[in-house]
Amino acid sequence: MAEVILEQLCKNYGTVEAVRDVNLTIADGEFVVLVGPSGCGKSTTLRMVAGLEELTGGNIKFNGQIVNDLTPKQRNIAMVFQSYALYPHMTVFKNMAFGLKLKGLAKDEIKRRVAEAAALLDISELMDRKPRELSGGQRQRVAMGRAIVRQPLVFLFDEPLSNLDAALRGQMRVEIKRLHKALATTIIYVTHDQIEAMTLADRIVVMNAGRVVQVGDPMTVYNRPIDKFVAAFIGTPKMNFLAARLETAGGGGLVLQLEGGGTLPVPESRTRAYQPYLNKAVEMGIRPDHLSVDDAGGSEPAGFEATIDVVEVTGAGALAFFSFAGVDAAAQCLPRDTARAGQRVLIAADMEHMHLIETDSGRVVPVETA
């Protein structure tokens, strides 16, 4: 196992900066997920850690040792790719044993390692099959088994579940988490899927345009995003953003006057943090989880009116989609509610979960939490 430190890591392709000044410390045995949109630099960062890409600048350290000039083999890492990259003419056993054979390990040691990895991944009965006889999930388990038998310092996963269907991705997420618990090995995992990031990571590293935007445990990143980009990227469905103006209310409190009409009271606990933005145009960020449809048209004070465009029933829950001041938004509703497309409703807001966002910078104004 290894502590991995990235110091001012940079990668340029000609004049294009793919990765810029990445600083990150990954603890021994930690599961860290790099997440972000396509082209944000997450896979390039992983490939530099693996030794598959040369660094333009900075250092990579394993347990305090700089490994910039070491080959992937010398770094003692194991990588699982989006493509399974299995040898089609070899059995599962031979695929898993191939790297160990090249290292010159004794046959008994190879058999022991392969057997232990196969048992861990529940593929012991597949040893004599060839890749064409396996399902996608079984192939991915074999690819992981091939990595496990090497007993590396660090496991690197590059979007390993992208080729699987939704149900199988959910199953494999659980298995990868169990695998980490069993092996207690440092894992760096790359994905564009924020659900994978939220469910797998000890810590999430959100990247955008080659830079690290925010690092934190999943619930901190979800509940306390540092800026509008993180707020929009983490969470499904994404956070709603409504244009507003911060104004004073009776008794010295603050309210948000929404651009589309409606006034929402700001929680008293946030008055001090938000005071500098008084009489300024801002955005309110609030997740669909914290908006609800009052199709009876009640008099809830923290709410605004909107016309429903679409109701999407997902089983136990439902989402009402609507347009407000030209912005698409969503709110929670119950499947048994009478809310329907074309209906004018009150959207009630739980303002304890709102975020105030600076219009120019996109920065989320931080507030003190108990």
C-alpha positions as a Markdown table, in Angstrom:
| # | Residue | x | y | z |
|---|---|---|---|---|
| 1 | Met | 0.0 | 0.0 | 0.0 |
| 2 | Ala | 1.1 | 3.6 | -0.6 |
| 3 | Glu | 0.5 | 7.2 | 0.2 |
| 4 | Val | 0.4 | 9.1 | -3.1 |
| 5 | Ile | 1.3 | 12.8 | -3.3 |
| 6 | Leu | 0.8 | 14.9 | -6.4 |
| 7 | Glu | 2.7 | 18.2 | -6.2 |
| 8 | Gln | 2.0 | 21.0 | -8.8 |
| 9 | Leu | 1.3 | 18.4 | -11.4 |
| 10 | Cys | 1.1 | 19.8 | -15.0 |
| 11 | Lys | 0.6 | 18.3 | -18.4 |
| 12 | Asn | 0.7 | 20.3 | -21.7 |
| 13 | Tyr | 0.0 | 19.0 | -25.2 |
| 14 | Gly | 1.7 | 21.8 | -27.2 |
| 15 | Thr | -0.1 | 25.0 | -26.2 |
| 16 | Val | -3.0 | 23.1 | -24.6 |
| 17 | Glu | -2.9 | 22.8 | -20.8 |
| 18 | Ala | -4.6 | 19.5 | -20.0 |
| 19 | Val | -3.7 | 19.4 | -16.3 |
| 20 | Arg | -2.7 | 22.6 | -14.3 |
| 21 | Asp | -1.1 | 22.7 | -10.9 |
| 22 | Val | -2.8 | 19.7 | -9.3 |
| 23 | Asn | -1.9 | 19.3 | -5.6 |
| 24 | Leu | -3.3 | 16.3 | -3.8 |
| 25 | Thr | -2.4 | 13.9 | -1.0 |
| 26 | Ile | -4.0 | 10.5 | -1.0 |
| 27 | Ala | -3.6 | 8.6 | 2.2 |
| 28 | Asp | -2.5 | 5.0 | 2.4 |
| 29 | Gly | -5.5 | 2.8 | 1.9 |
| 30 | Glu | -7.8 | 5.6 | 0.8 |
| 31 | Phe | -10.4 | 5.4 | -2.0 |
| 32 | Val | -10.2 | 8.7 | -3.9 |
| 33 | Val | -12.4 | 9.3 | -7.0 |
| 34 | Leu | -11.5 | 11.9 | -9.7 |
| 35 | Val | -14.7 | 13.1 | -11.2 |
| 36 | Gly | -15.6 | 15.7 | -13.8 |
| 37 | Pro | -16.8 | 16.2 | -17.4 |
| 38 | Ser | -15.1 | 14.9 | -20.4 |
| 39 | Gly | -11.8 | 16.8 | -21.1 |
| 40 | Cys | -11.4 | 18.0 | -17.5 |
| 41 | Gly | -8.0 | 16.3 | -17.1 |
| 42 | Lys | -9.0 | 13.4 | -14.8 |
| 43 | Ser | -7.8 | 10.5 | -17.0 |
| 44 | Thr | -4.6 | 12.4 | -17.9 |
| 45 | Thr | -3.9 | 12.8 | -14.2 |
| 46 | Leu | -4.4 | 9.1 | -13.7 |
| 47 | Arg | -2.2 | 8.2 | -16.6 |
| 48 | Met | 0.6 | 10.4 | -15.2 |
| 49 | Val | 0.3 | 8.6 | -11.9 |
| 50 | Ala | 0.5 | 5.3 | -13.8 |
| 51 | Gly | 3.6 | 6.4 | -15.7 |
| 52 | Leu | 1.8 | 6.2 | -19.1 |
| 53 | Glu | 2.1 | 10.0 | -19.6 |
| 54 | Glu | 5.2 | 12.1 | -19.1 |
| 55 | Leu | 4.9 | 15.1 | -16.8 |
| 56 | Thr | 5.3 | 18.6 | -18.0 |
| 57 | Gly | 5.9 | 19.7 | -14.5 |
| 58 | Gly | 5.6 | 18.8 | -10.8 |
| 59 | Asn | 6.2 | 15.6 | -8.9 |
| 60 | Ile | 4.5 | 12.3 | -8.1 |
| 61 | Lys | 5.5 | 10.6 | -4.9 |
| 62 | Phe | 4.8 | 7.0 | -3.6 |
| 63 | Asn | 5.5 | 6.7 | 0.1 |
| 64 | Gly | 7.7 | 9.8 | -0.1 |
| 65 | Gln | 9.7 | 8.6 | -3.1 |
| 66 | Ile | 9.6 | 10.6 | -6.3 |
| 67 | Val | 8.5 | 8.2 | -9.1 |
| 68 | Asn | 8.5 | 10.6 | -12.0 |
| 69 | Asp | 11.2 | 8.7 | -14.0 |
| 70 | Leu | 10.0 | 5.2 | -13.0 |
| 71 | Thr | 8.3 | 3.0 | -15.5 |
| 72 | Pro | 4.7 | 1.7 | -14.8 |
| 73 | Lys | 6.3 | -1.7 | -13.9 |
| 74 | Gln | 8.8 | -0.1 | -11.5 |
| 75 | Arg | 6.0 | 1.9 | -9.8 |
| 76 | Asn | 4.2 | -1.3 | -8.8 |
| 77 | Ile | 0.7 | -0.2 | -9.8 |
| 78 | Ala | -2.2 | -2.1 | -11.3 |
| 79 | Met | -4.6 | -0.5 | -13.7 |
| 80 | Val | -8.2 | -1.5 | -14.7 |
| 81 | Phe | -9.4 | 0.2 | -17.9 |
| 82 | Gln | -12.8 | 0.9 | -19.5 |
| 83 | Ser | -11.8 | -1.8 | -22.1 |
| 84 | Tyr | -11.4 | -5.2 | -20.4 |
| 85 | Ala | -8.3 | -5.9 | -22.6 |
| 86 | Leu | -8.4 | -9.6 | -22.1 |
| 87 | Tyr | -6.5 | -12.0 | -24.3 |
| 88 | Pro | -9.3 | -13.7 | -26.3 |
| 89 | His | -7.4 | -17.0 | -26.9 |
| 90 | Met | -6.6 | -17.5 | -23.2 |
| 91 | Thr | -8.8 | -18.9 | -20.4 |
| 92 | Val | -9.7 | -16.8 | -17.4 |
| 93 | Phe | -7.0 | -18.5 | -15.4 |
| 94 | Lys | -4.3 | -17.8 | -18.0 |
| 95 | Asn | -5.5 | -14.2 | -18.3 |
| 96 | Met | -5.2 | -13.6 | -14.6 |
| 97 | Ala | -1.9 | -15.5 | -14.3 |
| 98 | Phe | -0.1 | -14.0 | -17.4 |
| 99 | Gly | 1.5 | -11.1 | -15.7 |
| 100 | Leu | 2.7 | -13.2 | -12.8 |
| 101 | Lys | 4.2 | -15.7 | -15.2 |
| 102 | Leu | 6.1 | -12.9 | -16.9 |
| 103 | Lys | 7.5 | -11.9 | -13.5 |
| 104 | Gly | 8.8 | -15.4 | -13.1 |
| 105 | Leu | 6.8 | -16.4 | -10.0 |
| 106 | Ala | 6.6 | -20.1 | -9.1 |
| 107 | Lys | 3.6 | -22.1 | -10.4 |
| 108 | Asp | 2.3 | -22.8 | -6.9 |
| 109 | Glu | 2.5 | -19.1 | -6.0 |
| 110 | Ile | 0.6 | -18.2 | -9.2 |
| 111 | Lys | -2.1 | -20.7 | -8.5 |
| 112 | Arg | -2.5 | -19.5 | -5.0 |
| 113 | Arg | -2.8 | -15.8 | -5.9 |
| 114 | Val | -5.2 | -16.5 | -8.8 |
| 115 | Ala | -7.4 | -18.8 | -6.6 |
| 116 | Glu | -7.5 | -16.1 | -3.8 |
| 117 | Ala | -8.5 | -13.4 | -6.3 |
| 118 | Ala | -11.1 | -15.6 | -8.0 |
| 119 | Ala | -12.7 | -16.4 | -4.7 |
| 120 | Leu | -12.8 | -12.8 | -3.7 |
| 121 | Leu | -14.5 | -11.8 | -7.0 |
| 122 | Asp | -16.8 | -14.9 | -7.0 |
| 123 | Ile | -15.4 | -16.2 | -10.4 |
| 124 | Ser | -13.8 | -19.4 | -9.3 |
| 125 | Glu | -16.1 | -21.5 | -11.5 |
| 126 | Leu | -15.1 | -19.5 | -14.6 |
| 127 | Met | -11.4 | -20.4 | -14.7 |
| 128 | Asp | -11.6 | -22.6 | -17.8 |
| 129 | Arg | -13.7 | -20.3 | -19.8 |
| 130 | Lys | -12.5 | -17.9 | -22.5 |
| 131 | Pro | -13.6 | -14.2 | -22.6 |
| 132 | Arg | -16.2 | -14.8 | -25.4 |
| 133 | Glu | -18.1 | -17.1 | -23.0 |
| 134 | Leu | -18.4 | -14.4 | -20.3 |
| 135 | Ser | -20.9 | -11.6 | -19.7 |
| 136 | Gly | -19.7 | -8.0 | -19.5 |
| 137 | Gly | -19.7 | -8.1 | -15.7 |
| 138 | Gln | -17.8 | -11.3 | -15.6 |
| 139 | Arg | -15.2 | -9.9 | -17.9 |
| 140 | Gln | -14.8 | -6.9 | -15.8 |
| 141 | Arg | -14.3 | -9.1 | -12.7 |
| 142 | Val | -11.5 | -11.0 | -14.6 |
| 143 | Ala | -9.9 | -7.6 | -15.4 |
| 144 | Met | -10.0 | -6.7 | -11.8 |
| 145 | Gly | -8.7 | -10.1 | -10.8 |
| 146 | Arg | -5.7 | -9.7 | -13.1 |
| 147 | Ala | -4.9 | -6.5 | -11.2 |
| 148 | Ile | -5.5 | -8.0 | -7.7 |
| 149 | Val | -3.1 | -10.9 | -8.2 |
| 150 | Arg | -0.2 | -8.4 | -8.8 |
| 151 | Gln | -0.6 | -7.2 | -5.2 |
| 152 | Pro | 0.3 | -3.6 | -6.2 |
| 153 | Leu | 0.9 | -0.5 | -4.1 |
| 154 | Val | -1.9 | 1.4 | -5.8 |
| 155 | Phe | -4.9 | 0.4 | -7.9 |
| 156 | Leu | -5.9 | 2.7 | -10.7 |
| 157 | Phe | -9.4 | 2.5 | -12.3 |
| 158 | Asp | -10.1 | 4.4 | -15.5 |
| 159 | Glu | -13.9 | 4.5 | -16.0 |
| 160 | Pro | -14.1 | 0.7 | -15.5 |
| 161 | Leu | -18.0 | 0.5 | -15.5 |
| 162 | Ser | -18.7 | 2.7 | -18.6 |
| 163 | Asn | -19.4 | -0.3 | -20.9 |
| 164 | Leu | -21.9 | -2.0 | -18.5 |
| 165 | Asp | -25.7 | -1.5 | -18.4 |
| 166 | Ala | -27.3 | 0.5 | -15.5 |
| 167 | Ala | -28.2 | -2.5 | -13.4 |
| 168 | Leu | -24.8 | -4.1 | -13.7 |
| 169 | Arg | -23.1 | -0.8 | -12.9 |
| 170 | Gly | -25.0 | -0.7 | -9.6 |
| 171 | Gln | -24.0 | -4.2 | -8.8 |
| 172 | Met | -20.3 | -3.7 | -9.7 |
| 173 | Arg | -20.2 | -0.5 | -7.6 |
| 174 | Val | -21.1 | -2.6 | -4.5 |
| 175 | Glu | -18.5 | -5.2 | -5.5 |
| 176 | Ile | -15.7 | -2.6 | -5.9 |
| 177 | Lys | -16.5 | -1.1 | -2.5 |
| 178 | Arg | -16.4 | -4.6 | -0.9 |
| 179 | Leu | -13.1 | -5.2 | -2.7 |
| 180 | His | -11.6 | -2.1 | -1.3 |
| 181 | Lys | -12.7 | -3.0 | 2.2 |
| 182 | Ala | -11.2 | -6.5 | 1.8 |
| 183 | Leu | -7.8 | -5.4 | 0.3 |
| 184 | Ala | -7.4 | -2.0 | 2.1 |
| 185 | Thr | -5.3 | -0.9 | -0.8 |
| 186 | Thr | -5.0 | 2.7 | -2.1 |
| 187 | Ile | -7.4 | 3.2 | -5.0 |
| 188 | Ile | -7.5 | 6.1 | -7.4 |
| 189 | Tyr | -10.7 | 5.9 | -9.5 |
| 190 | Val | -11.7 | 8.1 | -12.5 |
| 191 | Thr | -15.2 | 8.5 | -13.7 |
| 192 | His | -17.5 | 11.2 | -15.2 |
| 193 | Asp | -20.5 | 9.6 | -13.4 |
| 194 | Gln | -21.1 | 11.5 | -10.2 |
| 195 | Ile | -23.3 | 8.7 | -8.8 |
| 196 | Glu | -20.2 | 6.4 | -8.9 |
| 197 | Ala | -18.2 | 9.1 | -7.2 |
| 198 | Met | -20.7 | 9.6 | -4.4 |
| 199 | Thr | -21.2 | 5.9 | -3.7 |
| 200 | Leu | -17.6 | 4.7 | -3.9 |
| 201 | Ala | -15.3 | 7.5 | -2.6 |
| 202 | Asp | -13.8 | 8.2 | 0.8 |
| 203 | Arg | -13.0 | 11.6 | -0.8 |
| 204 | Ile | -14.1 | 13.1 | -4.1 |
| 205 | Val | -11.8 | 15.3 | -6.3 |
| 206 | Val | -13.9 | 17.4 | -8.6 |
| 207 | Met | -12.0 | 18.6 | -11.7 |
| 208 | Asn | -12.8 | 21.1 | -14.4 |
| 209 | Ala | -10.7 | 22.5 | -17.2 |
| 210 | Gly | -7.5 | 20.7 | -15.9 |
| 211 | Arg | -7.8 | 22.1 | -12.4 |
| 212 | Val | -8.9 | 20.7 | -9.0 |
| 213 | Val | -12.0 | 22.7 | -8.0 |
| 214 | Gln | -13.0 | 21.0 | -4.8 |
| 215 | Val | -11.8 | 18.1 | -2.6 |
| 216 | Gly | -13.9 | 16.6 | 0.2 |
| 217 | Asp | -15.9 | 13.6 | 1.4 |
| 218 | Pro | -19.1 | 13.0 | -0.7 |
| 219 | Met | -21.6 | 14.6 | 1.6 |
| 220 | Thr | -19.5 | 17.7 | 2.1 |
| 221 | Val | -19.1 | 18.2 | -1.6 |
| 222 | Tyr | -22.9 | 17.6 | -2.1 |
| 223 | Asn | -24.1 | 19.8 | 0.8 |
| 224 | Arg | -21.4 | 22.5 | 0.7 |
| 225 | Pro | -20.3 | 23.0 | -3.0 |
| 226 | Ile | -17.6 | 25.6 | -3.4 |
| 227 | Asp | -19.0 | 27.1 | -6.6 |
| 228 | Lys | -21.8 | 26.8 | -9.1 |
| 229 | Phe | -19.9 | 24.3 | -11.3 |
| 230 | Val | -19.6 | 21.8 | -8.4 |
| 231 | Ala | -23.2 | 22.5 | -7.3 |
| 232 | Ala | -24.5 | 21.7 | -10.8 |
| 233 | Phe | -22.2 | 18.7 | -11.5 |
| 234 | Ile | -22.7 | 16.8 | -8.2 |
| 235 | Gly | -26.3 | 15.6 | -7.7 |
| 236 | Thr | -29.0 | 14.0 | -9.8 |
| 237 | Pro | -31.2 | 15.8 | -10.9 |
| 238 | Lys | -28.9 | 18.8 | -10.9 |
| 239 | Met | -29.4 | 21.8 | -8.6 |
| 240 | Asn | -31.8 | 24.5 | -9.7 |
| 241 | Phe | -30.5 | 28.0 | -10.2 |
| 242 | Leu | -32.9 | 31.0 | -9.9 |
| 243 | Ala | -32.0 | 34.6 | -10.5 |
| 244 | Ala | -32.8 | 36.9 | -7.6 |
| 245 | Arg | -32.1 | 40.1 | -5.8 |
| 246 | Leu | -31.2 | 40.2 | -2.1 |
| 247 | Glu | -33.3 | 42.8 | -0.2 |
| 248 | Thr | -34.2 | 43.7 | 3.4 |
| 249 | Ala | -37.4 | 42.6 | 5.1 |
| 250 | Gly | -39.2 | 43.8 | 8.1 |
| 251 | Gly | -37.5 | 43.2 | 11.4 |
| 252 | Gly | -34.0 | 43.4 | 9.9 |
| 253 | Gly | -34.2 | 40.1 | 8.0 |
| 254 | Leu | -33.3 | 39.4 | 4.4 |
| 255 | Val | -35.4 | 38.1 | 1.5 |
| 256 | Leu | -34.7 | 37.0 | -2.0 |
| 257 | Gln | -36.9 | 38.7 | -4.6 |
| 258 | Leu | -37.0 | 36.2 | -7.4 |
| 259 | Glu | -36.7 | 37.5 | -11.0 |
| 260 | Gly | -39.7 | 35.4 | -12.0 |
| 261 | Gly | -41.8 | 36.7 | -9.2 |
| 262 | Gly | -42.1 | 35.6 | -5.6 |
| 263 | Thr | -40.4 | 36.5 | -2.3 |
| 264 | Leu | -38.4 | 33.9 | -0.3 |
| 265 | Pro | -37.3 | 34.6 | 3.3 |
| 266 | Val | -33.6 | 34.0 | 4.0 |
| 267 | Pro | -33.0 | 32.0 | 7.2 |
| 268 | Glu | -32.0 | 34.2 | 10.1 |
| 269 | Ser | -28.8 | 32.2 | 10.6 |
| 270 | Arg | -27.5 | 33.3 | 7.3 |
| 271 | Thr | -28.1 | 37.1 | 7.6 |
| 272 | Arg | -24.6 | 37.9 | 8.7 |
| 273 | Ala | -22.9 | 35.9 | 5.8 |
| 274 | Tyr | -25.3 | 37.3 | 3.2 |
| 275 | Gln | -25.3 | 40.9 | 4.4 |
| 276 | Pro | -22.6 | 42.1 | 2.0 |
| 277 | Tyr | -24.8 | 41.1 | -1.0 |
| 278 | Leu | -27.7 | 43.3 | 0.0 |
| 279 | Asn | -29.4 | 45.0 | -2.9 |
| 280 | Lys | -27.3 | 43.0 | -5.4 |
| 281 | Ala | -28.2 | 40.6 | -8.1 |
| 282 | Val | -27.4 | 37.0 | -7.1 |
| 283 | Glu | -28.5 | 33.5 | -7.8 |
| 284 | Met | -30.2 | 31.1 | -5.5 |
| 285 | Gly | -29.2 | 27.5 | -5.8 |
| 286 | Ile | -31.5 | 24.8 | -4.4 |
| 287 | Arg | -31.8 | 21.1 | -5.1 |
| 288 | Pro | -35.1 | 19.5 | -6.3 |
| 289 | Asp | -35.0 | 17.6 | -3.0 |
| 290 | His | -35.7 | 20.9 | -1.3 |
| 291 | Leu | -38.5 | 22.1 | -3.5 |
| 292 | Ser | -41.9 | 20.6 | -3.3 |
| 293 | Val | -45.1 | 20.9 | -5.3 |
| 294 | Asp | -48.2 | 22.3 | -3.4 |
| 295 | Asp | -50.8 | 21.5 | -6.1 |
| 296 | Ala | -53.6 | 22.5 | -3.7 |
| 297 | Gly | -52.3 | 26.1 | -4.0 |
| 298 | Gly | -51.7 | 26.6 | -0.3 |
| 299 | Ser | -50.4 | 29.8 | 1.4 |
| 300 | Glu | -46.9 | 28.5 | 2.2 |
| 301 | Pro | -44.9 | 31.8 | 2.6 |
| 302 | Ala | -41.6 | 30.4 | 1.3 |
| 303 | Gly | -42.7 | 29.6 | -2.2 |
| 304 | Phe | -43.4 | 30.8 | -5.7 |
| 305 | Glu | -45.8 | 30.0 | -8.5 |
| 306 | Ala | -44.9 | 28.1 | -11.6 |
| 307 | Thr | -46.6 | 26.1 | -14.4 |
| 308 | Ile | -45.7 | 22.4 | -14.6 |
| 309 | Asp | -44.3 | 21.2 | -18.0 |
| 310 | Val | -43.8 | 17.5 | -17.3 |
| 311 | Val | -44.3 | 15.2 | -14.3 |
| 312 | Glu | -41.8 | 12.3 | -14.3 |
| 313 | Val | -42.9 | 9.4 | -12.1 |
| 314 | Thr | -40.0 | 7.2 | -10.9 |
| 315 | Gly | -41.9 | 4.8 | -8.7 |
| 316 | Ala | -41.8 | 5.8 | -5.0 |
| 317 | Gly | -41.2 | 9.4 | -6.0 |
| 318 | Ala | -41.8 | 11.8 | -8.8 |
| 319 | Leu | -40.3 | 15.0 | -10.2 |
| 320 | Ala | -42.2 | 18.0 | -11.6 |
| 321 | Phe | -40.3 | 19.9 | -14.2 |
| 322 | Phe | -41.2 | 23.6 | -14.9 |
| 323 | Ser | -39.8 | 26.7 | -16.4 |
| 324 | Phe | -39.3 | 29.8 | -14.2 |
| 325 | Ala | -38.1 | 33.1 | -15.6 |
| 326 | Gly | -36.7 | 31.2 | -18.7 |
| 327 | Val | -34.8 | 28.7 | -16.6 |
| 328 | Asp | -35.6 | 25.0 | -16.5 |
| 329 | Ala | -36.1 | 23.7 | -12.9 |
| 330 | Ala | -37.4 | 20.6 | -11.0 |
| 331 | Ala | -39.2 | 19.9 | -7.7 |
| 332 | Gln | -40.2 | 16.8 | -5.8 |
| 333 | Cys | -43.8 | 15.6 | -5.7 |
| 334 | Leu | -45.5 | 12.4 | -4.8 |
| 335 | Pro | -46.8 | 10.0 | -7.4 |
| 336 | Arg | -50.2 | 10.1 | -5.8 |
| 337 | Asp | -50.4 | 13.9 | -6.1 |
| 338 | Thr | -52.7 | 15.4 | -8.6 |
| 339 | Ala | -50.0 | 17.6 | -10.1 |
| 340 | Arg | -50.1 | 17.4 | -13.9 |
| 341 | Ala | -48.6 | 19.1 | -16.9 |
| 342 | Gly | -50.1 | 22.5 | -17.6 |
| 343 | Gln | -51.2 | 23.1 | -14.0 |
| 344 | Arg | -50.3 | 26.3 | -12.1 |
| 345 | Val | -48.9 | 25.3 | -8.7 |
| 346 | Leu | -47.1 | 26.7 | -5.7 |
| 347 | Ile | -43.5 | 25.5 | -5.4 |
| 348 | Ala | -42.6 | 25.5 | -1.7 |
| 349 | Ala | -38.9 | 26.0 | -0.9 |
| 350 | Asp | -37.0 | 24.7 | 2.2 |
| 351 | Met | -34.8 | 27.7 | 2.5 |
| 352 | Glu | -32.6 | 26.1 | 5.2 |
| 353 | His | -31.0 | 24.2 | 2.2 |
| 354 | Met | -30.5 | 27.2 | -0.2 |
| 355 | His | -27.2 | 28.4 | -1.5 |
| 356 | Leu | -26.4 | 32.0 | -2.4 |
| 357 | Ile | -24.2 | 32.3 | -5.5 |
| 358 | Glu | -22.2 | 35.3 | -6.7 |
| 359 | Thr | -23.4 | 36.1 | -10.2 |
| 360 | Asp | -20.0 | 37.1 | -11.6 |
| 361 | Ser | -17.7 | 34.5 | -10.1 |
| 362 | Gly | -20.1 | 31.6 | -9.6 |
| 363 | Arg | -18.7 | 31.3 | -6.0 |
| 364 | Val | -21.1 | 29.8 | -3.4 |
| 365 | Val | -21.2 | 32.1 | -0.4 |
| 366 | Pro | -20.1 | 30.0 | 2.6 |
| 367 | Val | -22.2 | 29.9 | 5.8 |
| 368 | Glu | -21.4 | 28.6 | 9.2 |
| 369 | Thr | -22.9 | 25.2 | 10.0 |
| 370 | Ala | -23.6 | 23.8 | 13.4 |
